[in-house]
Amino acid sequence: MPIYEYECGLCHFRFEKKQSFSEAAEAICPECQGKASRVFHPAPIIFKGSGFYITDSRKGGPADTATGKQESGQMGKGK
């Protein structure tokens, strides 16, 4: 059974409770007997592998580099 973290709505006391998946996401605060709700934590994102940005971006082929050189050459002649 997983352990969940709860926070009381009245006194803001945080505590952990072991519950099954099918139980309701509410509990009773052990400090003030108020209604507590489950605290959600964001899951971390881990990027593995070398060159994450290199492999996900579009690579220019020989036609793209040739076109880029011609455009930059024409700009220089116009001045």
GIPE-V903415 format. One record per run of one state. SS is the DSSP state (H for helix, E for strand, C for the rest). FROM is the first residue (numbers start at 1). TO is the last residue. Records with the same first field share a line. If there is no record, write none. Layout:
SS = FROM-TO + FROM-TO
//
This chain:
C = 1-1 + 9-13 + 20-25 + 29-34 + 39-51 + 57-61 + 79-79
E = 2-8 + 14-19 + 26-28 + 35-38
H = 52-56 + 62-78
//
